[in-house]
Amino acid sequence: MKISSLLRTLAVGYIAALMAQPALAATTVKVTPLGGQEGELCPLDRAMIFEDPSGTRILYDPGRTVAGADDPRLGKIDIILISHMHGDHVGNAHNKAPNAGSCDKPDTSVSALPNSSAVNIAVAKNARIVTGSEMPPFFANKLKAAGGDPKNSILARFGASVKIGGVTIATVQAIHSNGLDPDYIGGELGKHMKDAGIAGYVGEATGYVLKFSNGLVAYLSGDTGITGEQEKVVRGHYAAKLAVMNIGDTFTTGPNEAAYVINDLVRPASVIPSHVNEVATKGGKVLPGSKTDSFIKAVKVPVHLPLSDKTMEFDGGGKCVAGC
């Protein structure tokens, strides 16, 4: 065989081998909000799914807009993160179905008590619930009572981290109350607590810092006020490049305070506003004069709206490269 023919044969074989190889692995983190109305940002929207390039999928604060464990939008869930025990985060009730009701009047008529949506989803998906503070023992008992594995309740306390799949999870300080509604306790004890107007103690509320396999570091604020740790720990130690920041006011930081956290303390490459406590959009566009509008105008980095069911993709530096 001539050398030229041999080279052509080798070249054809090499190209064929390349074409037979699987597609390059994904290099972005996918973020999909699961809100109350498709394509909108509504008052009760909290839930987000983060998908690591490795395939590890995390559900953050399912709240009341995930329509239970059978919500078809969930898919595979490996980890559930709960920032604190308030019903609009852990899920004391939930939408009857995706898009039930309207943005301003959602249909959250299905009770998840005494388990919570978080526990019901964890049992159905065999997912792990990762929390800090004193929350893990509570979730372990709830998982056991619901037929799940209590070992799926995982502790990640301040200053430490756990790695599950492709994601390393650490908890950080959040300044917020974290009372456990007596309805989760039930029985005589729960009744007496409810009559007295007191909640159970499950430790401090938490935020999270997630390090994904593509290098992206994301700060999930939970419900919090302004803290020094947002500068010293979230930026100084973890160097977060993407922030999911609560902006709803009254119960958490307002839009101006949240903008200060982003501009002066955390300084990420981009931010996703959350916990807006308002009808923030119409037709997917921000309503002028809304708190969300004020936050966008005050922030110096790109703001990406968490429109329900719309997936955004972020690179390792926190830049949105698709879906924004």
BALOBA-1460 file (C-alpha; in Angstrom, 3 decimals):
// residues 324
<rec num="1" residu="m" x="0.000" y="0.000" z="0.000"/>
<rec num="2" residu="k" x="1.302" y="3.438" z="-0.892"/>
<rec num="3" residu="i" x="2.143" y="5.791" z="1.952"/>
<rec num="4" residu="s" x="-0.483" y="8.308" z="0.767"/>
<rec num="5" residu="s" x="-3.185" y="5.633" z="0.778"/>
<rec num="6" residu="l" x="-2.094" y="4.465" z="4.231"/>
<rec num="7" residu="l" x="-2.274" y="8.017" z="5.586"/>
<rec num="8" residu="r" x="-5.752" y="8.463" z="4.111"/>
<rec num="9" residu="t" x="-6.891" y="5.195" z="5.697"/>
<rec num="10" residu="l" x="-5.502" y="6.212" z="9.074"/>
<rec num="11" residu="a" x="-7.105" y="9.657" z="8.838"/>
<rec num="12" residu="v" x="-10.514" y="8.194" z="7.990"/>
<rec num="13" residu="g" x="-10.216" y="5.751" z="10.870"/>
<rec num="14" residu="y" x="-9.235" y="8.531" z="13.291"/>
<rec num="15" residu="i" x="-12.193" y="10.715" z="12.286"/>
<rec num="16" residu="a" x="-14.563" y="7.767" z="12.595"/>
<rec num="17" residu="a" x="-13.213" y="7.036" z="16.079"/>
<rec num="18" residu="l" x="-13.729" y="10.652" z="17.127"/>
<rec num="19" residu="m" x="-17.305" y="10.624" z="15.844"/>
<rec num="20" residu="a" x="-17.984" y="7.455" z="17.812"/>
<rec num="21" residu="q" x="-16.936" y="9.093" z="21.075"/>
<rec num="22" residu="p" x="-19.711" y="10.375" z="23.384"/>
<rec num="23" residu="a" x="-20.453" y="14.082" z="23.386"/>
<rec num="24" residu="l" x="-18.312" y="16.242" z="25.637"/>
<rec num="25" residu="a" x="-19.513" y="16.230" z="29.220"/>
<rec num="26" residu="a" x="-21.631" y="19.155" z="30.330"/>
<rec num="27" residu="t" x="-19.628" y="21.965" z="31.897"/>
<rec num="28" residu="t" x="-22.400" y="24.190" z="33.227"/>
<rec num="29" residu="v" x="-24.560" y="24.143" z="36.328"/>
<rec num="30" residu="k" x="-28.254" y="24.189" z="35.443"/>
<rec num="31" residu="v" x="-30.632" y="26.153" z="37.674"/>
<rec num="32" residu="t" x="-34.376" y="25.581" z="37.246"/>
<rec num="33" residu="p" x="-36.870" y="27.470" z="39.449"/>
<rec num="34" residu="l" x="-40.051" y="25.558" z="40.325"/>
<rec num="35" residu="g" x="-42.446" y="28.399" z="41.020"/>
<rec num="36" residu="g" x="-46.179" y="28.848" z="41.078"/>
<rec num="37" residu="q" x="-46.775" y="29.909" z="37.480"/>
<rec num="38" residu="e" x="-44.721" y="28.921" z="34.453"/>
<rec num="39" residu="g" x="-42.619" y="31.797" z="33.124"/>
<rec num="40" residu="e" x="-43.375" y="34.122" z="36.041"/>
<rec num="41" residu="l" x="-41.892" y="35.162" z="39.398"/>
<rec num="42" residu="c" x="-44.586" y="35.003" z="42.084"/>
<rec num="43" residu="p" x="-44.880" y="35.744" z="45.817"/>
<rec num="44" residu="l" x="-44.414" y="32.199" z="47.130"/>
<rec num="45" residu="d" x="-41.608" y="31.154" z="44.772"/>
<rec num="46" residu="r" x="-38.679" y="29.674" z="46.690"/>
<rec num="47" residu="a" x="-37.872" y="26.289" z="45.122"/>
<rec num="48" residu="m" x="-34.959" y="25.779" z="42.735"/>
<rec num="49" residu="i" x="-33.240" y="22.728" z="41.305"/>
<rec num="50" residu="f" x="-29.468" y="22.879" z="40.819"/>
<rec num="51" residu="e" x="-28.019" y="20.258" z="38.485"/>
<rec num="52" residu="d" x="-24.278" y="19.642" z="38.620"/>
<rec num="53" residu="p" x="-22.409" y="18.604" z="35.447"/>
<rec num="54" residu="s" x="-21.931" y="15.206" z="37.141"/>
<rec num="55" residu="g" x="-25.713" y="14.724" z="37.191"/>
<rec num="56" residu="t" x="-26.178" y="15.365" z="40.923"/>
<rec num="57" residu="r" x="-29.479" y="17.213" z="41.369"/>
<rec num="58" residu="i" x="-30.304" y="19.388" z="44.386"/>
<rec num="59" residu="l" x="-33.724" y="20.712" z="45.376"/>
<rec num="60" residu="y" x="-33.430" y="23.891" z="47.438"/>
<rec num="61" residu="d" x="-36.322" y="24.890" z="49.749"/>
<rec num="62" residu="p" x="-39.304" y="23.160" z="48.054"/>
<rec num="63" residu="g" x="-41.754" y="25.485" z="49.813"/>
<rec num="64" residu="r" x="-45.358" y="25.577" z="48.652"/>
<rec num="65" residu="t" x="-44.917" y="25.745" z="44.876"/>
<rec num="66" residu="v" x="-43.631" y="22.204" z="44.311"/>
<rec num="67" residu="a" x="-46.806" y="20.176" z="43.837"/>
<rec num="68" residu="g" x="-45.822" y="17.371" z="46.188"/>
<rec num="69" residu="a" x="-43.613" y="14.371" z="45.530"/>
<rec num="70" residu="d" x="-45.500" y="13.613" z="42.293"/>
<rec num="71" residu="d" x="-44.739" y="16.978" z="40.694"/>
<rec num="72" residu="p" x="-43.566" y="15.954" z="37.200"/>
<rec num="73" residu="r" x="-41.057" y="18.819" z="37.141"/>
<rec num="74" residu="l" x="-38.941" y="17.233" z="39.880"/>
<rec num="75" residu="g" x="-37.394" y="14.302" z="38.048"/>
<rec num="76" residu="k" x="-34.466" y="12.702" z="39.851"/>
<rec num="77" residu="i" x="-33.598" y="14.406" z="43.141"/>
<rec num="78" residu="d" x="-30.451" y="13.405" z="45.032"/>
<rec num="79" residu="i" x="-30.315" y="16.097" z="47.729"/>
<rec num="80" residu="i" x="-32.808" y="18.411" z="49.409"/>
<rec num="81" residu="l" x="-31.547" y="21.551" z="51.162"/>
<rec num="82" residu="i" x="-33.732" y="23.251" z="53.769"/>
<rec num="83" residu="s" x="-32.644" y="26.676" z="55.004"/>
<rec num="84" residu="h" x="-35.118" y="26.740" z="57.911"/>
<rec num="85" residu="m" x="-38.381" y="25.259" z="59.121"/>
<rec num="86" residu="h" x="-40.911" y="27.918" z="58.131"/>
<rec num="87" residu="g" x="-43.765" y="26.510" z="56.071"/>
<rec num="88" residu="d" x="-43.002" y="28.559" z="52.977"/>
<rec num="89" residu="h" x="-39.582" y="26.862" z="52.793"/>
<rec num="90" residu="v" x="-39.945" y="23.322" z="54.151"/>
<rec num="91" residu="g" x="-43.461" y="23.006" z="52.715"/>
<rec num="92" residu="n" x="-46.352" y="22.727" z="55.155"/>
<rec num="93" residu="a" x="-48.757" y="22.834" z="52.200"/>
<rec num="94" residu="h" x="-48.340" y="22.855" z="48.444"/>
<rec num="95" residu="n" x="-49.882" y="23.587" z="45.089"/>
<rec num="96" residu="k" x="-52.648" y="21.241" z="44.024"/>
<rec num="97" residu="a" x="-50.840" y="20.908" z="40.696"/>
<rec num="98" residu="p" x="-48.213" y="22.896" z="38.794"/>
<rec num="99" residu="n" x="-49.695" y="26.276" z="37.831"/>
<rec num="100" residu="a" x="-52.762" y="25.771" z="40.061"/>
<rec num="101" residu="g" x="-54.473" y="29.043" z="40.860"/>
<rec num="102" residu="s" x="-52.821" y="32.274" z="39.785"/>
<rec num="103" residu="c" x="-49.623" y="34.165" z="40.542"/>
<rec num="104" residu="d" x="-51.283" y="36.363" z="43.163"/>
<rec num="105" residu="k" x="-53.707" y="33.664" z="44.400"/>
<rec num="106" residu="p" x="-52.037" y="30.258" z="44.176"/>
<rec num="107" residu="d" x="-53.944" y="27.105" z="45.038"/>
<rec num="108" residu="t" x="-51.922" y="25.685" z="47.941"/>
<rec num="109" residu="s" x="-54.812" y="23.668" z="49.286"/>
<rec num="110" residu="v" x="-52.955" y="20.378" z="49.788"/>
<rec num="111" residu="s" x="-51.578" y="19.929" z="53.306"/>
<rec num="112" residu="a" x="-48.213" y="18.212" z="53.764"/>
<rec num="113" residu="l" x="-48.523" y="18.027" z="57.560"/>
<rec num="114" residu="p" x="-47.257" y="16.461" z="59.689"/>
<rec num="115" residu="n" x="-44.423" y="15.403" z="57.360"/>
<rec num="116" residu="s" x="-43.700" y="18.467" z="55.146"/>
<rec num="117" residu="s" x="-43.146" y="18.452" z="51.389"/>
<rec num="118" residu="a" x="-39.410" y="18.091" z="51.982"/>
<rec num="119" residu="v" x="-39.857" y="14.780" z="53.802"/>
<rec num="120" residu="n" x="-42.457" y="13.440" z="51.369"/>
<rec num="121" residu="i" x="-40.216" y="14.224" z="48.398"/>
<rec num="122" residu="a" x="-37.170" y="12.736" z="50.130"/>
<rec num="123" residu="v" x="-39.000" y="9.466" z="50.773"/>
<rec num="124" residu="a" x="-40.387" y="9.256" z="47.225"/>
<rec num="125" residu="k" x="-37.025" y="10.054" z="45.602"/>
<rec num="126" residu="n" x="-34.779" y="8.327" z="48.177"/>
<rec num="127" residu="a" x="-33.033" y="11.681" z="48.459"/>
<rec num="128" residu="r" x="-30.846" y="12.937" z="51.265"/>
<rec num="129" residu="i" x="-31.923" y="15.955" z="53.300"/>
<rec num="130" residu="v" x="-28.895" y="18.081" z="54.183"/>
<rec num="131" residu="t" x="-29.358" y="20.633" z="56.958"/>
<rec num="132" residu="g" x="-27.377" y="22.339" z="59.686"/>
<rec num="133" residu="s" x="-28.089" y="23.440" z="63.228"/>
<rec num="134" residu="e" x="-30.376" y="21.052" z="65.170"/>
<rec num="135" residu="m" x="-32.552" y="20.171" z="62.184"/>
<rec num="136" residu="p" x="-31.041" y="16.760" z="61.198"/>
<rec num="137" residu="p" x="-32.491" y="14.768" z="64.138"/>
<rec num="138" residu="f" x="-35.947" y="16.173" z="63.416"/>
<rec num="139" residu="f" x="-35.746" y="15.151" z="59.757"/>
<rec num="140" residu="a" x="-34.316" y="11.735" z="60.631"/>
<rec num="141" residu="n" x="-37.338" y="10.982" z="62.809"/>
<rec num="142" residu="k" x="-39.735" y="12.296" z="60.185"/>
<rec num="143" residu="l" x="-38.113" y="10.179" z="57.482"/>
<rec num="144" residu="k" x="-38.374" y="7.080" z="59.652"/>
<rec num="145" residu="a" x="-42.033" y="7.738" z="60.467"/>
<rec num="146" residu="a" x="-42.821" y="8.203" z="56.756"/>
<rec num="147" residu="g" x="-41.161" y="4.937" z="55.744"/>
<rec num="148" residu="g" x="-37.870" y="6.414" z="54.641"/>
<rec num="149" residu="d" x="-34.306" y="5.908" z="55.803"/>
<rec num="150" residu="p" x="-33.373" y="8.111" z="58.792"/>
<rec num="151" residu="k" x="-29.720" y="7.912" z="57.672"/>
<rec num="152" residu="n" x="-30.712" y="10.092" z="54.728"/>
<rec num="153" residu="s" x="-30.817" y="13.071" z="57.088"/>
<rec num="154" residu="i" x="-27.298" y="14.518" z="56.834"/>
<rec num="155" residu="l" x="-25.642" y="17.132" z="59.046"/>
<rec num="156" residu="a" x="-23.515" y="19.967" z="57.636"/>
<rec num="157" residu="r" x="-22.848" y="22.315" z="60.526"/>
<rec num="158" residu="f" x="-21.160" y="25.748" z="60.344"/>
<rec num="159" residu="g" x="-17.508" y="25.567" z="59.358"/>
<rec num="160" residu="a" x="-17.714" y="22.036" z="57.955"/>
<rec num="161" residu="s" x="-18.849" y="20.550" z="54.666"/>
<rec num="162" residu="v" x="-20.095" y="17.323" z="53.138"/>
<rec num="163" residu="k" x="-19.652" y="16.072" z="49.582"/>
<rec num="164" residu="i" x="-22.481" y="14.203" z="47.906"/>
<rec num="165" residu="g" x="-22.086" y="13.220" z="44.294"/>
<rec num="166" residu="g" x="-20.333" y="16.044" z="42.491"/>
<rec num="167" residu="v" x="-21.254" y="18.803" z="44.954"/>
<rec num="168" residu="t" x="-19.617" y="19.970" z="48.187"/>
<rec num="169" residu="i" x="-22.119" y="21.524" z="50.606"/>
<rec num="170" residu="a" x="-21.325" y="23.880" z="53.479"/>
<rec num="171" residu="t" x="-23.656" y="25.800" z="55.769"/>
<rec num="172" residu="v" x="-23.188" y="29.467" z="56.613"/>
<rec num="173" residu="q" x="-24.871" y="31.855" z="59.001"/>
<rec num="174" residu="a" x="-28.335" y="33.252" z="58.295"/>
<rec num="175" residu="i" x="-29.923" y="35.778" z="60.646"/>
<rec num="176" residu="h" x="-33.539" y="34.656" z="60.829"/>
<rec num="177" residu="s" x="-35.940" y="32.877" z="63.166"/>
<rec num="178" residu="n" x="-36.286" y="29.109" z="62.845"/>
<rec num="179" residu="g" x="-39.214" y="27.969" z="64.964"/>
<rec num="180" residu="l" x="-40.792" y="24.577" z="64.380"/>
<rec num="181" residu="d" x="-44.581" y="24.790" z="63.981"/>
<rec num="182" residu="p" x="-46.309" y="22.601" z="66.614"/>
<rec num="183" residu="d" x="-48.386" y="21.071" z="63.801"/>
<rec num="184" residu="y" x="-45.271" y="19.107" z="62.800"/>
<rec num="185" residu="i" x="-45.113" y="17.690" z="66.338"/>
<rec num="186" residu="g" x="-48.775" y="16.833" z="66.888"/>
<rec num="187" residu="g" x="-50.259" y="14.997" z="69.862"/>
<rec num="188" residu="e" x="-50.725" y="16.539" z="73.273"/>
<rec num="189" residu="l" x="-47.312" y="18.174" z="73.200"/>
<rec num="190" residu="g" x="-48.026" y="19.888" z="69.907"/>
<rec num="191" residu="k" x="-51.454" y="20.997" z="71.147"/>
<rec num="192" residu="h" x="-50.062" y="22.508" z="74.340"/>
<rec num="193" residu="m" x="-47.319" y="24.301" z="72.432"/>
<rec num="194" residu="k" x="-49.845" y="25.671" z="69.962"/>
<rec num="195" residu="d" x="-52.144" y="26.826" z="72.760"/>
<rec num="196" residu="a" x="-49.195" y="28.596" z="74.385"/>
<rec num="197" residu="g" x="-48.118" y="30.210" z="71.104"/>
<rec num="198" residu="i" x="-44.616" y="28.780" z="71.163"/>
<rec num="199" residu="a" x="-42.578" y="26.925" z="68.540"/>
<rec num="200" residu="g" x="-40.087" y="24.078" z="68.837"/>
<rec num="201" residu="y" x="-36.348" y="24.742" z="68.895"/>
<rec num="202" residu="v" x="-34.338" y="23.366" z="65.973"/>
<rec num="203" residu="g" x="-31.330" y="25.673" z="66.133"/>
<rec num="204" residu="e" x="-30.389" y="28.578" z="63.908"/>
<rec num="205" residu="a" x="-31.482" y="29.111" z="60.339"/>
<rec num="206" residu="t" x="-28.782" y="28.510" z="57.738"/>
<rec num="207" residu="g" x="-27.608" y="29.559" z="54.336"/>
<rec num="208" residu="y" x="-25.588" y="27.319" z="52.046"/>
<rec num="209" residu="v" x="-22.454" y="27.505" z="49.946"/>
<rec num="210" residu="l" x="-22.284" y="24.929" z="47.144"/>
<rec num="211" residu="k" x="-19.143" y="24.068" z="45.191"/>
<rec num="212" residu="f" x="-19.948" y="22.333" z="41.928"/>
<rec num="213" residu="s" x="-17.727" y="20.093" z="39.843"/>
<rec num="214" residu="n" x="-17.191" y="22.788" z="37.187"/>
<rec num="215" residu="g" x="-15.698" y="25.094" z="39.835"/>
<rec num="216" residu="l" x="-18.767" y="27.266" z="40.360"/>
<rec num="217" residu="v" x="-19.308" y="28.374" z="43.962"/>
<rec num="218" residu="a" x="-22.880" y="29.460" z="44.744"/>
<rec num="219" residu="y" x="-24.217" y="31.195" z="47.866"/>
<rec num="220" residu="l" x="-27.830" y="30.390" z="48.786"/>
<rec num="221" residu="s" x="-28.822" y="32.972" z="51.375"/>
<rec num="222" residu="g" x="-31.946" y="31.310" z="52.768"/>
<rec num="223" residu="d" x="-33.811" y="33.954" z="54.750"/>
<rec num="224" residu="t" x="-31.323" y="36.343" z="56.284"/>
<rec num="225" residu="g" x="-30.535" y="39.875" z="57.246"/>
<rec num="226" residu="i" x="-27.187" y="41.549" z="56.638"/>
<rec num="227" residu="t" x="-24.297" y="39.707" z="58.300"/>
<rec num="228" residu="g" x="-20.547" y="40.250" z="58.501"/>
<rec num="229" residu="e" x="-20.066" y="36.647" z="57.370"/>
<rec num="230" residu="q" x="-21.362" y="37.547" z="53.937"/>
<rec num="231" residu="e" x="-18.101" y="39.416" z="53.408"/>
<rec num="232" residu="k" x="-15.648" y="37.490" z="55.592"/>
<rec num="233" residu="v" x="-16.868" y="33.954" z="54.947"/>
<rec num="234" residu="v" x="-19.012" y="33.837" z="51.802"/>
<rec num="235" residu="r" x="-16.696" y="36.123" z="49.806"/>
<rec num="236" residu="g" x="-13.447" y="35.980" z="51.770"/>
<rec num="237" residu="h" x="-13.247" y="32.224" z="52.312"/>
<rec num="238" residu="y" x="-15.536" y="30.585" z="49.767"/>
<rec num="239" residu="a" x="-15.302" y="33.242" z="46.995"/>
<rec num="240" residu="a" x="-18.885" y="32.712" z="45.812"/>
<rec num="241" residu="k" x="-19.479" y="33.735" z="42.196"/>
<rec num="242" residu="l" x="-23.244" y="33.180" z="42.038"/>
<rec num="243" residu="a" x="-25.683" y="34.325" z="44.731"/>
<rec num="244" residu="v" x="-29.329" y="33.458" z="45.299"/>
<rec num="245" residu="m" x="-30.414" y="36.372" z="47.466"/>
<rec num="246" residu="n" x="-33.645" y="36.947" z="49.390"/>
<rec num="247" residu="i" x="-35.069" y="40.428" z="48.767"/>
<rec num="248" residu="g" x="-38.665" y="40.331" z="50.040"/>
<rec num="249" residu="d" x="-38.458" y="42.820" z="52.957"/>
<rec num="250" residu="t" x="-40.262" y="42.649" z="56.347"/>
<rec num="251" residu="f" x="-39.405" y="38.974" z="56.925"/>
<rec num="252" residu="t" x="-35.952" y="39.157" z="55.294"/>
<rec num="253" residu="t" x="-33.650" y="41.733" z="53.720"/>
<rec num="254" residu="g" x="-35.415" y="44.296" z="51.554"/>
<rec num="255" residu="p" x="-34.283" y="45.181" z="48.031"/>
<rec num="256" residu="n" x="-31.919" y="47.959" z="49.122"/>
<rec num="257" residu="e" x="-30.367" y="45.906" z="51.912"/>
<rec num="258" residu="a" x="-30.027" y="42.914" z="49.592"/>
<rec num="259" residu="a" x="-28.359" y="45.131" z="46.985"/>
<rec num="260" residu="y" x="-25.830" y="46.214" z="49.632"/>
<rec num="261" residu="v" x="-25.075" y="42.574" z="50.413"/>
<rec num="262" residu="i" x="-24.431" y="41.872" z="46.736"/>
<rec num="263" residu="n" x="-22.580" y="45.074" z="45.832"/>
<rec num="264" residu="d" x="-20.411" y="45.493" z="48.925"/>
<rec num="265" residu="l" x="-20.205" y="42.198" z="50.802"/>
<rec num="266" residu="v" x="-20.517" y="39.091" z="48.610"/>
<rec num="267" residu="r" x="-19.603" y="40.695" z="45.251"/>
<rec num="268" residu="p" x="-20.544" y="37.736" z="43.050"/>
<rec num="269" residu="a" x="-20.392" y="37.696" z="39.260"/>
<rec num="270" residu="s" x="-24.196" y="37.438" z="39.077"/>
<rec num="271" residu="v" x="-27.246" y="37.143" z="41.302"/>
<rec num="272" residu="i" x="-30.656" y="35.473" z="41.274"/>
<rec num="273" residu="p" x="-33.263" y="37.304" z="43.419"/>
<rec num="274" residu="s" x="-35.477" y="35.096" z="45.557"/>
<rec num="275" residu="h" x="-38.241" y="35.251" z="48.171"/>
<rec num="276" residu="v" x="-39.629" y="38.369" z="46.504"/>
<rec num="277" residu="n" x="-43.028" y="38.216" z="48.297"/>
<rec num="278" residu="e" x="-44.763" y="39.957" z="45.410"/>
<rec num="279" residu="v" x="-46.096" y="39.470" z="41.914"/>
<rec num="280" residu="a" x="-42.818" y="40.496" z="40.331"/>
<rec num="281" residu="t" x="-43.471" y="39.820" z="36.660"/>
<rec num="282" residu="k" x="-46.168" y="39.791" z="34.017"/>
<rec num="283" residu="g" x="-45.461" y="37.882" z="30.834"/>
<rec num="284" residu="g" x="-42.008" y="37.216" z="32.221"/>
<rec num="285" residu="k" x="-41.173" y="40.935" z="32.385"/>
<rec num="286" residu="v" x="-40.437" y="42.791" z="35.621"/>
<rec num="287" residu="l" x="-43.246" y="45.036" z="36.801"/>
<rec num="288" residu="p" x="-42.092" y="48.653" z="37.096"/>
<rec num="289" residu="g" x="-42.060" y="49.944" z="40.670"/>
<rec num="290" residu="s" x="-41.879" y="46.463" z="42.191"/>
<rec num="291" residu="k" x="-39.343" y="45.500" z="44.857"/>
<rec num="292" residu="t" x="-37.721" y="43.274" z="42.275"/>
<rec num="293" residu="d" x="-37.410" y="46.245" z="39.929"/>
<rec num="294" residu="s" x="-35.800" y="48.297" z="42.710"/>
<rec num="295" residu="f" x="-33.311" y="45.523" z="43.423"/>
<rec num="296" residu="i" x="-32.332" y="45.185" z="39.762"/>
<rec num="297" residu="k" x="-31.736" y="48.924" z="39.491"/>
<rec num="298" residu="a" x="-29.632" y="49.004" z="42.667"/>
<rec num="299" residu="v" x="-27.389" y="46.020" z="41.909"/>
<rec num="300" residu="k" x="-24.121" y="46.410" z="39.997"/>
<rec num="301" residu="v" x="-23.896" y="42.844" z="38.664"/>
<rec num="302" residu="p" x="-26.156" y="40.990" z="36.214"/>
<rec num="303" residu="v" x="-29.507" y="39.986" z="37.763"/>
<rec num="304" residu="h" x="-31.156" y="36.832" z="36.428"/>
<rec num="305" residu="l" x="-34.845" y="36.395" z="37.196"/>
<rec num="306" residu="p" x="-35.891" y="32.939" z="38.450"/>
<rec num="307" residu="l" x="-38.826" y="32.510" z="36.090"/>
<rec num="308" residu="s" x="-40.619" y="29.277" z="36.905"/>
<rec num="309" residu="d" x="-39.663" y="26.251" z="34.788"/>
<rec num="310" residu="k" x="-37.078" y="28.245" z="32.813"/>
<rec num="311" residu="t" x="-33.603" y="26.703" z="33.070"/>
<rec num="312" residu="m" x="-30.524" y="28.902" z="33.315"/>
<rec num="313" residu="e" x="-26.954" y="27.646" z="32.887"/>
<rec num="314" residu="f" x="-23.888" y="29.022" z="34.670"/>
<rec num="315" residu="d" x="-20.207" y="28.483" z="34.016"/>
<rec num="316" residu="g" x="-17.544" y="28.070" z="36.676"/>
<rec num="317" residu="g" x="-17.108" y="31.829" z="37.004"/>
<rec num="318" residu="g" x="-20.766" y="32.520" z="37.760"/>
<rec num="319" residu="k" x="-21.625" y="33.859" z="34.317"/>
<rec num="320" residu="c" x="-24.963" y="32.870" z="32.834"/>
<rec num="321" residu="v" x="-24.244" y="31.332" z="29.441"/>
<rec num="322" residu="a" x="-27.722" y="30.058" z="28.486"/>
<rec num="323" residu="g" x="-31.371" y="30.638" z="29.391"/>
<rec num="324" residu="c" x="-30.950" y="34.137" z="30.819"/>
